[in-house]
Amino acid sequence: MAQSGKGRLNYRCPSCFMRDIDMDMFYDKDKEEYYCLRCQYRGSEADVLAKNELARFRYGAMYERFSFED
């Protein structure tokens, strides 16, 4: 079986990350796309970056403190 190589940067799989699983993606030079070994997600770099922005929305208020006073 051929060895898979990591891409230039370590991108997280957006599908796994939305389920709170931190999984790095691998890069296929022949197809010029990133893929996940765990969930079979595959996509271009632009697609991966766009879907990882959804995670920023999900955890956007993580460091804010909310007080519910009447």
C-alpha positions in Angstrom: 0.0 0.0 0.0 1.3 3.4 -0.9 2.2 5.9 1.8 0.2 9.0 2.1 1.9 12.4 2.5 0.8 15.3 4.6 0.1 18.6 2.8 2.0 21.8 3.1 -0.1 22.7 6.2 -1.9 20.5 8.6 -5.6 21.1 7.9 -8.2 19.6 10.1 -11.0 17.6 8.5 -14.1 19.8 8.6 -16.5 16.9 8.8 -14.7 15.2 11.8 -14.0 18.5 13.5 -17.7 19.4 13.6 -18.1 16.2 15.6 -15.3 17.2 18.0 -12.8 14.8 16.4 -9.4 16.4 15.7 -8.2 14.6 12.6 -5.5 15.8 10.2 -6.1 15.6 6.5 -3.7 14.2 3.9 -2.9 15.6 0.5 -3.0 13.7 -2.8 -0.6 15.4 -5.3 -2.0 13.6 -8.3 -5.6 14.7 -7.7 -4.6 18.0 -6.0 -7.1 17.5 -3.1 -7.1 16.8 0.6 -8.7 13.7 2.1 -9.5 12.3 5.5 -8.7 8.7 6.4 -11.4 8.5 9.0 -14.6 9.7 7.2 -13.7 9.7 3.5 -14.1 13.5 3.2 -12.2 14.9 0.3 -12.0 18.4 -1.2 -9.8 21.2 -2.5 -7.9 23.5 -0.3 -10.4 26.3 -0.8 -13.3 23.9 0.1 -11.5 22.8 3.3 -10.7 26.3 4.4 -14.3 27.4 3.7 -15.8 24.6 5.8 -13.3 25.1 8.6 -14.6 28.7 8.9 -17.9 27.1 10.2 -15.9 25.8 13.2 -14.8 29.3 13.9 -18.5 30.2 14.0 -19.3 27.4 16.4 -16.5 28.2 18.9 -16.5 32.0 18.3 -17.7 32.9 21.8 -15.6 30.4 23.6 -13.6 33.0 25.5 -16.4 35.4 26.2 -18.1 35.6 29.6 -21.9 35.9 29.7 -23.8 37.1 32.8 -27.5 36.7 33.0 -28.6 39.3 35.5 -32.1 40.8 35.6 
